[in-house]
């Protein structure tokens, strides 16, 4: 038994008919009640569709946040790695510069 996408489920049809009968006015025909039930079915189907879309959007946003969190530490690590490589040559230059200055100062002291 295959159901069409546009055909509401049996539970939805029963629920719509129950609601339609509960709101039935005196003197209302069975055909009118069926039409009301069909309108209620369409409303329920639309509501379910909207809820699925909201859930899908929430799932997408949640996945996007997870991806952003997982990418963020990796990019921070890359920034840290590049800053360490840039600062490493400075620290290597500093001792040599101090050594050169001390030798120049020593030679100047001995020469005077």
C-alpha positions in Angstrom: 0.0 0.0 0.0 1.9 3.0 -1.3 0.8 6.5 -0.2 1.2 9.6 -2.4 3.3 12.5 -1.0 0.2 14.7 -1.1 -2.0 12.1 0.7 -2.0 12.6 4.5 -1.4 9.6 6.7 -4.3 7.6 8.1 -3.6 8.9 11.6 -3.8 12.5 10.3 -7.0 11.8 8.5 -8.6 10.2 11.6 -7.4 13.1 13.7 -8.8 15.6 11.3 -12.2 13.9 11.1 -12.3 13.8 14.9 -11.6 17.5 15.1 -14.1 18.2 12.3 -16.9 16.3 14.1 -16.1 18.0 17.4 -16.5 21.4 15.8 -19.5 20.4 13.7 -22.4 22.9 13.7 -26.0 21.8 14.0 -27.5 21.2 10.5 -24.1 20.7 8.9 -24.1 17.9 6.3 -21.7 15.0 6.1 -20.2 16.5 3.0 -19.5 19.8 4.7 -17.9 17.9 7.6 -15.7 16.1 5.1 -14.6 19.3 3.5 -13.8 20.8 6.9 -11.8 17.6 7.7 -9.9 18.0 4.4 -9.0 21.5 5.3 -7.8 20.4 8.7 -5.7 17.7 7.1 -4.1 20.3 4.8 -3.4 22.4 7.9 -1.8 19.5 9.8 0.3 18.6 6.7 1.5 22.2 6.4 2.3 22.4 10.1 4.3 19.1 9.9 6.2 20.4 6.8 7.1 23.6 8.6 8.3 21.8 11.6 10.5 19.5 9.5 12.0 22.6 7.8 12.7 24.3 11.1 14.3 21.1 12.4 16.4 20.8 9.2 17.5 24.5 9.6 18.4 23.9 13.2 20.4 20.8 12.3 22.3 22.8 9.6 23.1 25.6 12.0 24.3 23.1 14.6 26.5 21.4 12.1 27.9 24.7 10.9 28.8 25.6 14.5 30.5 22.3 15.0 32.5 22.8 11.8 33.4 26.4 12.9 34.6 25.1 16.3 36.7 22.4 14.8 38.2 24.7 12.2 38.9 27.5 14.7 41.5 25.6 16.8 43.3 24.4 13.7 43.6 28.0 12.4 44.7 29.2 15.8 47.4 26.5 15.8 48.5 27.6 12.4 48.8 31.2 13.6 50.7 30.1 16.6 53.1 28.0 14.5 53.8 30.9 12.1 54.4 33.3 15.0 56.9 30.9 16.6 58.8 30.5 13.3 58.9 34.3 12.9 60.1 34.9 16.5 62.7 32.1 16.3 65.1 34.0 13.9 64.9 37.0 16.2 66.0 35.0 19.2 68.8 33.5 17.1 70.0 37.0 16.0 69.9 38.5 19.5 72.8 36.5 21.0 75.0 37.1 18.0 74.3 40.8 18.1 75.1 40.9 21.8 78.3 39.0 21.2 79.3 41.3 18.4 78.6 44.4 20.5 80.6 43.0 23.4 83.6 42.3 21.1 83.5 45.8 19.6 83.3 47.2 23.1 86.3 45.0 24.2 88.4 46.0 21.2 87.6 49.6 21.8 88.5 49.3 25.5 91.8 47.6 24.7 92.7 50.1 21.9 92.3 53.1 24.2 
